[in-house]
Amino acid sequence: MDLSSLAVVSSTALILNLGAGRLRAVSPKFSFRWFLYIHLPVLAIFPLRQWFGLGPWAIPLLIAVSFAGQVIGGRIHHNTR
């Protein structure tokens, strides 16, 4: 297990989901854009995880980090209004 690779992928997942969470917060719930903003970061995180050679064991952590990024991004949007 390479912790530096895990840190890079986790940080990227968090940053991507912070932005997506802000965008999701202004979209109508369950709309196409809402689902897009939740799932679009996965298209970047999955190949990045593969490229860094992180196995399936990293998936639960990346899901948790992505969820946290979505929640924090939504709260950032609501606090800046």
Protein Blocks (a to p, Z undefined) as FASTA:
>chain_A
ZZklmmmmmmmmmmmmmmmmmmmmmpcehiaklmmmmmmmmmmmmmmmmmnopafklmmm
mmmmmmmmmmmmmmmmmmmZZ
